[in-house]
Amino acid sequence: MKRALAVGALTMVTAGCSRVVEGQYRMAEQSRVKDAVSTYEQARSRGDTVAVCVAAGAVASAYTDAHDQSNQQAWNARRKEDCHSAYIALTPSATPPRAHALDGSR
């Protein structure tokens, strides 16, 4: 009987701990998203197109880790646009890869 009570008490304590750990994990995910968005905004304010591209990918990754598919997809789309802008900024005389696909050349 004492053993059953001890097992029951241990089960209740362990269940409570798992909820605490889960809550801390969610807070860490949210913090990572917040930090990634902050880094993105700083890169945009500096006008650093390559850093913006990289930071947008980091935000998308943070949302992936947080299991937030809608925001992850939105940030992947933003990353694609930002990386395209970085490509254009770095190679102004080159034809962007997207243009080749549109005109059928290559």
DACORJO-V585071 format. One line per field, one symbol per residue. ss: DSSP state (h for helix, s for strand, l for the rest). psi: psi as a letter, one per 20 degrees, with the letter a starting at -180 (. if undefined). A space follows every 50 residues. Layout:
BEGIN
ss->???
psi->???
END
This chain:
BEGIN
ss->lhhhhhhhhhhhhhhhhhhhhhhhhhhhhhhhhhhhhhhhhhhhhhllhh hhhhhhhhhhhhhhhlllhhhhhhhhhhhhhhhhhhhhhhllllllhhhh hhhlll
psi->ghghhgggghggggghhhhgggghgghgghgggggggggghggghiknhg hggghhhhgggghghjknhghggghhggggghhghggghhmhiqpqhhhg hhiir.
END
